[in-house]
Amino acid sequence: MGKVVMLVVGTLLGLFVLFNFLLPMLVGLVKLALIVGVIALVAFIAVTVVSKSSRSH
């Protein structure tokens, strides 16, 4: 009986940690990666446009 209670308590604690700490951290990392990716894409497009316009003159 004690093993079953400890198993249930351990499972609930693991789910608590997963949903309250790990998932929000992963969502934050994905958001950060998307923001950095968009900034890099905009910088790449800006450099490409500037280099093509300066080469044509």
C-alpha positions as CSV (number, residue, x, y, z in Angstrom):
1,M,0.0,0.0,0.0
2,G,2.8,2.4,0.8
3,K,4.5,1.7,-2.5
4,V,1.3,2.6,-4.4
5,V,0.8,5.8,-2.5
6,M,4.4,6.8,-3.1
7,L,4.1,5.9,-6.8
8,V,1.0,8.1,-7.1
9,V,2.6,11.0,-5.2
10,G,5.8,10.7,-7.3
11,T,3.8,10.7,-10.5
12,L,1.8,13.7,-9.5
13,L,4.9,15.6,-8.5
14,G,6.6,14.7,-11.8
15,L,3.6,16.0,-13.7
16,F,3.6,19.2,-11.6
17,V,7.2,19.8,-12.4
18,L,6.6,19.0,-16.1
19,F,3.7,21.3,-16.6
20,N,4.8,24.2,-14.3
21,F,8.6,24.4,-15.1
22,L,9.7,22.4,-18.1
23,L,7.0,23.2,-20.7
24,P,7.0,27.0,-20.1
25,M,10.7,27.0,-20.4
26,L,10.6,25.1,-23.6
27,V,7.9,27.4,-25.0
28,G,10.1,30.4,-24.0
29,L,13.1,28.8,-25.9
30,V,11.0,28.2,-29.0
31,K,9.8,31.8,-28.9
32,L,13.3,33.1,-28.5
33,A,14.5,30.9,-31.4
34,L,11.7,32.2,-33.6
35,I,12.5,35.8,-32.8
36,V,16.2,35.3,-33.5
37,G,15.3,33.6,-36.7
38,V,13.1,36.4,-37.9
39,I,15.7,39.0,-37.1
40,A,18.4,37.0,-38.9
41,L,16.1,36.6,-42.0
42,V,15.4,40.4,-42.0
43,A,19.1,41.1,-41.8
44,F,19.9,38.6,-44.6
45,I,17.2,40.2,-46.8
46,A,18.5,43.7,-46.1
47,V,22.1,42.8,-46.9
48,T,21.0,41.0,-50.1
49,V,19.0,44.0,-51.3
50,V,21.8,46.5,-50.4
51,S,24.4,44.4,-52.2
52,K,22.3,44.1,-55.3
53,S,21.5,47.8,-55.5
54,S,25.2,48.8,-54.9
55,R,26.4,46.4,-57.6
56,S,24.1,47.7,-60.3
57,H,25.4,51.3,-59.9
